[in-house]
Amino acid sequence: MLVLSRRVGEKIDIGDGITITVLRVTGKTIRLGIEAPDEVPIRRSEICAPSSWPTPPESDDANPATFDPSQAGNRFA
């Protein structure tokens, strides 16, 4: 696990197209803004345990899997 310190307004870039911004710190609460491509699911772990996440279909070299947004659920749970 990488642990970073950031101040309000500072950002962290993760991979291509994912940015986390520290928006506000109040007491023990931190408000984060997350920018990510639509195909990247964003879930709060206390709401949706990994065991309940949809399982991607088996890949087939002749027929690559495509993203179906109706199967993704609420991206901002």
Gaussian input, Z-matrix of N, CA and C with variables (Angstrom, degrees):
# hf/3-21g

backbone

0 1
 N
 C     1     B1
 C     2     B2     1     A1
 N     3     B3     2     A2     1     D1
 C     4     B4     3     A3     2     D2
 C     5     B5     4     A4     3     D3
 N     6     B6     5     A5     4     D4
 C     7     B7     6     A6     5     D5
 C     8     B8     7     A7     6     D6
 N     9     B9     8     A8     7     D7
 C    10    B10     9     A9     8     D8
 C    11    B11    10    A10     9     D9
 N    12    B12    11    A11    10    D10
 C    13    B13    12    A12    11    D11
 C    14    B14    13    A13    12    D12
 N    15    B15    14    A14    13    D13
 C    16    B16    15    A15    14    D14
 C    17    B17    16    A16    15    D15
 N    18    B18    17    A17    16    D16
 C    19    B19    18    A18    17    D17
 C    20    B20    19    A19    18    D18
 N    21    B21    20    A20    19    D19
 C    22    B22    21    A21    20    D20
 C    23    B23    22    A22    21    D21
 N    24    B24    23    A23    22    D22
 C    25    B25    24    A24    23    D23
 C    26    B26    25    A25    24    D24
 N    27    B27    26    A26    25    D25
 C    28    B28    27    A27    26    D26
 C    29    B29    28    A28    27    D27
 N    30    B30    29    A29    28    D28
 C    31    B31    30    A30    29    D29
 C    32    B32    31    A31    30    D30
 N    33    B33    32    A32    31    D31
 C    34    B34    33    A33    32    D32
 C    35    B35    34    A34    33    D33
 N    36    B36    35    A35    34    D34
 C    37    B37    36    A36    35    D35
 C    38    B38    37    A37    36    D36
 N    39    B39    38    A38    37    D37
 C    40    B40    39    A39    38    D38
 C    41    B41    40    A40    39    D39
 N    42    B42    41    A41    40    D40
 C    43    B43    42    A42    41    D41
 C    44    B44    43    A43    42    D42
 N    45    B45    44    A44    43    D43
 C    46    B46    45    A45    44    D44
 C    47    B47    46    A46    45    D45
 N    48    B48    47    A47    46    D46
 C    49    B49    48    A48    47    D47
 C    50    B50    49    A49    48    D48
 N    51    B51    50    A50    49    D49
 C    52    B52    51    A51    50    D50
 C    53    B53    52    A52    51    D51
 N    54    B54    53    A53    52    D52
 C    55    B55    54    A54    53    D53
 C    56    B56    55    A55    54    D54
 N    57    B57    56    A56    55    D55
 C    58    B58    57    A57    56    D56
 C    59    B59    58    A58    57    D57
 N    60    B60    59    A59    58    D58
 C    61    B61    60    A60    59    D59
 C    62    B62    61    A61    60    D60
 N    63    B63    62    A62    61    D61
 C    64    B64    63    A63    62    D62
 C    65    B65    64    A64    63    D63
 N    66    B66    65    A65    64    D64
 C    67    B67    66    A66    65    D65
 C    68    B68    67    A67    66    D66
 N    69    B69    68    A68    67    D67
 C    70    B70    69    A69    68    D68
 C    71    B71    70    A70    69    D69
 N    72    B72    71    A71    70    D70
 C    73    B73    72    A72    71    D71
 C    74    B74    73    A73    72    D72
 N    75    B75    74    A74    73    D73
 C    76    B76    75    A75    74    D74
 C    77    B77    76    A76    75    D75
 N    78    B78    77    A77    76    D76
 C    79    B79    78    A78    77    D77
 C    80    B80    79    A79    78    D78
 N    81    B81    80    A80    79    D79
 C    82    B82    81    A81    80    D80
 C    83    B83    82    A82    81    D81
 N    84    B84    83    A83    82    D82
 C    85    B85    84    A84    83    D83
 C    86    B86    85    A85    84    D84
 N    87    B87    86    A86    85    D85
 C    88    B88    87    A87    86    D86
 C    89    B89    88    A88    87    D87
 N    90    B90    89    A89    88    D88
 C    91    B91    90    A90    89    D89
 C    92    B92    91    A91    90    D90
 N    93    B93    92    A92    91    D91
 C    94    B94    93    A93    92    D92
 C    95    B95    94    A94    93    D93
 N    96    B96    95    A95    94    D94
 C    97    B97    96    A96    95    D95
 C    98    B98    97    A97    96    D96
 N    99    B99    98    A98    97    D97
 C   100   B100    99    A99    98    D98
 C   101   B101   100   A100    99    D99
 N   102   B102   101   A101   100   D100
 C   103   B103   102   A102   101   D101
 C   104   B104   103   A103   102   D102
 N   105   B105   104   A104   103   D103
 C   106   B106   105   A105   104   D104
 C   107   B107   106   A106   105   D105
 N   108   B108   107   A107   106   D106
 C   109   B109   108   A108   107   D107
 C   110   B110   109   A109   108   D108
 N   111   B111   110   A110   109   D109
 C   112   B112   111   A111   110   D110
 C   113   B113   112   A112   111   D111
 N   114   B114   113   A113   112   D112
 C   115   B115   114   A114   113   D113
 C   116   B116   115   A115   114   D114
 N   117   B117   116   A116   115   D115
 C   118   B118   117   A117   116   D116
 C   119   B119   118   A118   117   D117
 N   120   B120   119   A119   118   D118
 C   121   B121   120   A120   119   D119
 C   122   B122   121   A121   120   D120
 N   123   B123   122   A122   121   D121
 C   124   B124   123   A123   122   D122
 C   125   B125   124   A124   123   D123
 N   126   B126   125   A125   124   D124
 C   127   B127   126   A126   125   D125
 C   128   B128   127   A127   126   D126
 N   129   B129   128   A128   127   D127
 C   130   B130   129   A129   128   D128
 C   131   B131   130   A130   129   D129
 N   132   B132   131   A131   130   D130
 C   133   B133   132   A132   131   D131
 C   134   B134   133   A133   132   D132
 N   135   B135   134   A134   133   D133
 C   136   B136   135   A135   134   D134
 C   137   B137   136   A136   135   D135
 N   138   B138   137   A137   136   D136
 C   139   B139   138   A138   137   D137
 C   140   B140   139   A139   138   D138
 N   141   B141   140   A140   139   D139
 C   142   B142   141   A141   140   D140
 C   143   B143   142   A142   141   D141
 N   144   B144   143   A143   142   D142
 C   145   B145   144   A144   143   D143
 C   146   B146   145   A145   144   D144
 N   147   B147   146   A146   145   D145
 C   148   B148   147   A147   146   D146
 C   149   B149   148   A148   147   D147
 N   150   B150   149   A149   148   D148
 C   151   B151   150   A150   149   D149
 C   152   B152   151   A151   150   D150
 N   153   B153   152   A152   151   D151
 C   154   B154   153   A153   152   D152
 C   155   B155   154   A154   153   D153
 N   156   B156   155   A155   154   D154
 C   157   B157   156   A156   155   D155
 C   158   B158   157   A157   156   D156
 N   159   B159   158   A158   157   D157
 C   160   B160   159   A159   158   D158
 C   161   B161   160   A160   159   D159
 N   162   B162   161   A161   160   D160
 C   163   B163   162   A162   161   D161
 C   164   B164   163   A163   162   D162
 N   165   B165   164   A164   163   D163
 C   166   B166   165   A165   164   D164
 C   167   B167   166   A166   165   D165
 N   168   B168   167   A167   166   D166
 C   169   B169   168   A168   167   D167
 C   170   B170   169   A169   168   D168
 N   171   B171   170   A170   169   D169
 C   172   B172   171   A171   170   D170
 C   173   B173   172   A172   171   D171
 N   174   B174   173   A173   172   D172
 C   175   B175   174   A174   173   D173
 C   176   B176   175   A175   174   D174
 N   177   B177   176   A176   175   D175
 C   178   B178   177   A177   176   D176
 C   179   B179   178   A178   177   D177
 N   180   B180   179   A179   178   D178
 C   181   B181   180   A180   179   D179
 C   182   B182   181   A181   180   D180
 N   183   B183   182   A182   181   D181
 C   184   B184   183   A183   182   D182
 C   185   B185   184   A184   183   D183
 N   186   B186   185   A185   184   D184
 C   187   B187   186   A186   185   D185
 C   188   B188   187   A187   186   D186
 N   189   B189   188   A188   187   D187
 C   190   B190   189   A189   188   D188
 C   191   B191   190   A190   189   D189
 N   192   B192   191   A191   190   D190
 C   193   B193   192   A192   191   D191
 C   194   B194   193   A193   192   D192
 N   195   B195   194   A194   193   D193
 C   196   B196   195   A195   194   D194
 C   197   B197   196   A196   195   D195
 N   198   B198   197   A197   196   D196
 C   199   B199   198   A198   197   D197
 C   200   B200   199   A199   198   D198
 N   201   B201   200   A200   199   D199
 C   202   B202   201   A201   200   D200
 C   203   B203   202   A202   201   D201
 N   204   B204   203   A203   202   D202
 C   205   B205   204   A204   203   D203
 C   206   B206   205   A205   204   D204
 N   207   B207   206   A206   205   D205
 C   208   B208   207   A207   206   D206
 C   209   B209   208   A208   207   D207
 N   210   B210   209   A209   208   D208
 C   211   B211   210   A210   209   D209
 C   212   B212   211   A211   210   D210
 N   213   B213   212   A212   211   D211
 C   214   B214   213   A213   212   D212
 C   215   B215   214   A214   213   D213
 N   216   B216   215   A215   214   D214
 C   217   B217   216   A216   215   D215
 C   218   B218   217   A217   216   D216
 N   219   B219   218   A218   217   D217
 C   220   B220   219   A219   218   D218
 C   221   B221   220   A220   219   D219
 N   222   B222   221   A221   220   D220
 C   223   B223   222   A222   221   D221
 C   224   B224   223   A223   222   D222
 N   225   B225   224   A224   223   D223
 C   226   B226   225   A225   224   D224
 C   227   B227   226   A226   225   D225
 N   228   B228   227   A227   226   D226
 C   229   B229   228   A228   227   D227
 C   230   B230   229   A229   228   D228

   B1=1.4524
   B2=1.5192
   B3=1.3066
   B4=1.4583
   B5=1.5249
   B6=1.3175
   B7=1.4656
   B8=1.5244
   B9=1.3345
   B10=1.4593
   B11=1.5175
   B12=1.3107
   B13=1.4621
   B14=1.5194
   B15=1.3089
   B16=1.4601
   B17=1.5109
   B18=1.3189
   B19=1.4618
   B20=1.5182
   B21=1.3209
   B22=1.4619
   B23=1.5239
   B24=1.3219
   B25=1.4540
   B26=1.5202
   B27=1.3265
   B28=1.4619
   B29=1.5240
   B30=1.3386
   B31=1.4612
   B32=1.5174
   B33=1.3267
   B34=1.4599
   B35=1.5243
   B36=1.3259
   B37=1.4590
   B38=1.5220
   B39=1.3325
   B40=1.4608
   B41=1.5200
   B42=1.3021
   B43=1.4623
   B44=1.5135
   B45=1.3327
   B46=1.4638
   B47=1.5166
   B48=1.3183
   B49=1.4533
   B50=1.5117
   B51=1.3291
   B52=1.4648
   B53=1.5246
   B54=1.3301
   B55=1.4627
   B56=1.5168
   B57=1.3276
   B58=1.4618
   B59=1.5201
   B60=1.3378
   B61=1.4601
   B62=1.5205
   B63=1.3408
   B64=1.4619
   B65=1.5256
   B66=1.3453
   B67=1.4585
   B68=1.5217
   B69=1.3462
   B70=1.4633
   B71=1.5235
   B72=1.3269
   B73=1.4611
   B74=1.5133
   B75=1.3463
   B76=1.4623
   B77=1.5222
   B78=1.3283
   B79=1.4619
   B80=1.5189
   B81=1.3493
   B82=1.4648
   B83=1.5241
   B84=1.3280
   B85=1.4582
   B86=1.5232
   B87=1.3259
   B88=1.4591
   B89=1.5166
   B90=1.3230
   B91=1.4693
   B92=1.5250
   B93=1.3450
   B94=1.4501
   B95=1.5167
   B96=1.3064
   B97=1.4618
   B98=1.5180
   B99=1.3299
   B100=1.4598
   B101=1.5199
   B102=1.3205
   B103=1.4632
   B104=1.5206
   B105=1.3431
   B106=1.4609
   B107=1.5197
   B108=1.3295
   B109=1.4591
   B110=1.5290
   B111=1.3313
   B112=1.4630
   B113=1.5187
   B114=1.3256
   B115=1.4623
   B116=1.5273
   B117=1.3349
   B118=1.4627
   B119=1.5259
   B120=1.3417
   B121=1.4619
   B122=1.5286
   B123=1.3224
   B124=1.4627
   B125=1.5186
   B126=1.3338
   B127=1.4637
   B128=1.5244
   B129=1.3165
   B130=1.4642
   B131=1.5206
   B132=1.3202
   B133=1.4616
   B134=1.5200
   B135=1.3264
   B136=1.4644
   B137=1.5232
   B138=1.3178
   B139=1.4624
   B140=1.5213
   B141=1.3054
   B142=1.4647
   B143=1.5218
   B144=1.3257
   B145=1.4611
   B146=1.5275
   B147=1.3389
   B148=1.4665
   B149=1.5266
   B150=1.3183
   B151=1.4627
   B152=1.5228
   B153=1.3360
   B154=1.4607
   B155=1.5278
   B156=1.3393
   B157=1.4548
   B158=1.5180
   B159=1.3254
   B160=1.4650
   B161=1.5211
   B162=1.3179
   B163=1.4531
   B164=1.5222
   B165=1.3445
   B166=1.4625
   B167=1.5234
   B168=1.3329
   B169=1.4622
   B170=1.5192
   B171=1.3387
   B172=1.4623
   B173=1.5224
   B174=1.3246
   B175=1.4618
   B176=1.5230
   B177=1.3099
   B178=1.4582
   B179=1.5177
   B180=1.3349
   B181=1.4674
   B182=1.5238
   B183=1.3303
   B184=1.4571
   B185=1.5220
   B186=1.3375
   B187=1.4589
   B188=1.5255
   B189=1.3507
   B190=1.4673
   B191=1.5265
   B192=1.3317
   B193=1.4693
   B194=1.5232
   B195=1.3133
   B196=1.4560
   B197=1.5138
   B198=1.3147
   B199=1.4559
   B200=1.5202
   B201=1.3380
   B202=1.4599
   B203=1.5234
   B204=1.3542
   B205=1.4616
   B206=1.5191
   B207=1.3249
   B208=1.4659
   B209=1.5220
   B210=1.3333
   B211=1.4595
   B212=1.5311
   B213=1.3290
   B214=1.4608
   B215=1.5203
   B216=1.3151
   B217=1.4583
   B218=1.5175
   B219=1.3277
   B220=1.4611
   B221=1.5123
   B222=1.2999
   B223=1.4499
   B224=1.5280
   B225=1.3088
   B226=1.4624
   B227=1.5159
   B228=1.3168
   B229=1.4741
   B230=1.5018
   A1=108.13
   A2=114.97
   A3=121.72
   A4=107.73
   A5=117.41
   A6=122.10
   A7=107.86
   A8=115.73
   A9=121.55
   A10=110.58
   A11=116.36
   A12=121.91
   A13=107.87
   A14=116.96
   A15=122.83
   A16=108.58
   A17=116.75
   A18=122.70
   A19=108.72
   A20=116.16
   A21=121.04
   A22=109.36
   A23=115.90
   A24=122.23
   A25=114.16
   A26=117.31
   A27=119.80
   A28=110.03
   A29=115.38
   A30=121.52
   A31=111.34
   A32=114.61
   A33=123.20
   A34=106.32
   A35=117.38
   A36=122.07
   A37=108.62
   A38=115.75
   A39=121.92
   A40=107.51
   A41=116.92
   A42=120.28
   A43=111.71
   A44=114.78
   A45=121.14
   A46=110.58
   A47=116.75
   A48=120.77
   A49=116.98
   A50=119.32
   A51=120.85
   A52=107.92
   A53=115.94
   A54=121.85
   A55=109.25
   A56=116.12
   A57=122.12
   A58=107.26
   A59=116.33
   A60=122.23
   A61=109.17
   A62=117.01
   A63=121.07
   A64=106.50
   A65=116.47
   A66=121.11
   A67=112.79
   A68=116.45
   A69=119.17
   A70=109.30
   A71=116.09
   A72=122.64
   A73=107.04
   A74=115.78
   A75=121.78
   A76=107.86
   A77=117.04
   A78=119.72
   A79=110.30
   A80=116.14
   A81=121.25
   A82=112.53
   A83=117.33
   A84=121.49
   A85=110.37
   A86=115.14
   A87=121.43
   A88=107.91
   A89=117.72
   A90=121.59
   A91=107.05
   A92=115.14
   A93=121.97
   A94=110.53
   A95=116.80
   A96=122.63
   A97=107.43
   A98=116.97
   A99=121.37
   A100=108.88
   A101=116.29
   A102=121.97
   A103=106.92
   A104=115.96
   A105=120.65
   A106=109.36
   A107=116.84
   A108=119.68
   A109=110.39
   A110=116.81
   A111=121.42
   A112=112.90
   A113=118.04
   A114=119.58
   A115=113.60
   A116=117.73
   A117=121.43
   A118=108.60
   A119=118.17
   A120=119.64
   A121=110.59
   A122=115.92
   A123=121.79
   A124=106.51
   A125=116.57
   A126=121.12
   A127=110.07
   A128=115.85
   A129=120.98
   A130=106.66
   A131=117.37
   A132=120.99
   A133=113.24
   A134=118.57
   A135=119.39
   A136=112.10
   A137=118.35
   A138=122.58
   A139=111.18
   A140=116.84
   A141=121.27
   A142=109.03
   A143=116.76
   A144=121.35
   A145=109.88
   A146=117.90
   A147=120.54
   A148=113.64
   A149=118.66
   A150=120.24
   A151=112.14
   A152=117.96
   A153=120.36
   A154=112.60
   A155=118.31
   A156=121.31
   A157=109.73
   A158=118.07
   A159=119.73
   A160=111.01
   A161=116.67
   A162=122.33
   A163=108.83
   A164=117.46
   A165=118.37
   A166=110.21
   A167=117.15
   A168=119.71
   A169=111.19
   A170=115.97
   A171=120.95
   A172=108.49
   A173=117.23
   A174=119.23
   A175=109.95
   A176=114.82
   A177=123.00
   A178=106.30
   A179=117.24
   A180=120.36
   A181=112.20
   A182=117.41
   A183=120.52
   A184=111.47
   A185=117.34
   A186=121.92
   A187=108.68
   A188=118.39
   A189=119.83
   A190=111.67
   A191=115.34
   A192=121.14
   A193=109.83
   A194=116.34
   A195=121.60
   A196=108.77
   A197=116.31
   A198=121.43
   A199=109.67
   A200=116.91
   A201=122.60
   A202=107.75
   A203=119.06
   A204=121.33
   A205=113.61
   A206=118.18
   A207=119.64
   A208=111.70
   A209=117.76
   A210=121.78
   A211=112.33
   A212=117.48
   A213=121.03
   A214=113.53
   A215=119.09
   A216=120.64
   A217=110.60
   A218=116.26
   A219=121.32
   A220=109.45
   A221=117.10
   A222=123.11
   A223=112.20
   A224=117.29
   A225=121.17
   A226=111.38
   A227=117.25
   A228=121.27
   A229=110.18
   D1=131.43
   D2=175.17
   D3=-92.58
   D4=128.19
   D5=179.62
   D6=-113.70
   D7=124.71
   D8=-178.26
   D9=-124.21
   D10=150.14
   D11=171.81
   D12=-105.11
   D13=134.08
   D14=179.53
   D15=-137.26
   D16=152.21
   D17=174.81
   D18=-104.79
   D19=166.60
   D20=178.39
   D21=-55.11
   D22=132.28
   D23=-179.77
   D24=91.85
   D25=-14.90
   D26=179.45
   D27=-83.42
   D28=154.78
   D29=-173.31
   D30=-124.58
   D31=159.23
   D32=172.83
   D33=-128.64
   D34=127.66
   D35=176.08
   D36=-99.73
   D37=132.27
   D38=179.11
   D39=-123.33
   D40=114.16
   D41=178.34
   D42=60.28
   D43=-153.89
   D44=-178.74
   D45=-90.99
   D46=115.40
   D47=171.89
   D48=83.55
   D49=9.63
   D50=177.97
   D51=-114.63
   D52=121.40
   D53=-179.83
   D54=-130.95
   D55=132.23
   D56=175.67
   D57=-112.53
   D58=128.56
   D59=-178.96
   D60=-119.22
   D61=133.46
   D62=173.64
   D63=-80.43
   D64=113.66
   D65=-176.69
   D66=-92.12
   D67=-40.03
   D68=-176.17
   D69=-160.27
   D70=145.43
   D71=173.75
   D72=-126.28
   D73=120.46
   D74=178.84
   D75=-131.26
   D76=107.84
   D77=-178.02
   D78=60.84
   D79=-122.05
   D80=179.56
   D81=-95.06
   D82=7.86
   D83=-177.48
   D84=-106.13
   D85=131.75
   D86=177.43
   D87=-117.62
   D88=129.00
   D89=176.70
   D90=-101.01
   D91=123.05
   D92=-179.31
   D93=-112.47
   D94=146.08
   D95=170.31
   D96=-109.72
   D97=132.13
   D98=-178.19
   D99=-121.33
   D100=121.26
   D101=175.07
   D102=-108.64
   D103=126.64
   D104=-179.42
   D105=-152.60
   D106=156.31
   D107=175.34
   D108=-60.10
   D109=154.37
   D110=-177.96
   D111=-58.22
   D112=-29.87
   D113=-177.14
   D114=-79.85
   D115=-3.00
   D116=178.24
   D117=-95.97
   D118=113.39
   D119=179.03
   D120=-72.19
   D121=140.63
   D122=177.04
   D123=-121.35
   D124=118.09
   D125=-175.70
   D126=-131.44
   D127=142.12
   D128=170.78
   D129=-85.06
   D130=125.04
   D131=-173.36
   D132=-62.56
   D133=-30.15
   D134=-179.56
   D135=-74.82
   D136=-16.59
   D137=179.27
   D138=-92.45
   D139=-41.66
   D140=-172.25
   D141=-132.41
   D142=102.15
   D143=179.70
   D144=-68.48
   D145=145.67
   D146=-178.69
   D147=-54.38
   D148=-30.77
   D149=-179.07
   D150=-65.43
   D151=-20.63
   D152=179.91
   D153=-97.55
   D154=0.55
   D155=178.37
   D156=-70.24
   D157=146.95
   D158=178.51
   D159=-62.56
   D160=140.92
   D161=178.38
   D162=-90.67
   D163=128.81
   D164=179.60
   D165=-66.05
   D166=148.62
   D167=179.54
   D168=-66.47
   D169=157.49
   D170=176.38
   D171=-58.95
   D172=135.26
   D173=179.99
   D174=-82.67
   D175=148.62
   D176=179.52
   D177=-131.06
   D178=121.16
   D179=-176.82
   D180=-56.81
   D181=-34.33
   D182=-178.96
   D183=-77.19
   D184=-23.20
   D185=-176.43
   D186=-136.69
   D187=85.09
   D188=-176.67
   D189=-62.43
   D190=145.47
   D191=-179.78
   D192=-67.27
   D193=145.29
   D194=176.02
   D195=-116.87
   D196=154.83
   D197=-179.29
   D198=-80.99
   D199=129.22
   D200=178.13
   D201=-115.02
   D202=103.05
   D203=-176.06
   D204=-58.51
   D205=-27.25
   D206=-179.29
   D207=-67.97
   D208=-19.64
   D209=179.70
   D210=-91.72
   D211=-7.00
   D212=-173.14
   D213=-82.75
   D214=-22.20
   D215=-177.31
   D216=76.95
   D217=-164.95
   D218=-178.76
   D219=-78.37
   D220=115.79
   D221=-177.21
   D222=-67.30
   D223=-26.76
   D224=-175.33
   D225=-113.35
   D226=45.55
   D227=-179.28
   D228=-72.59

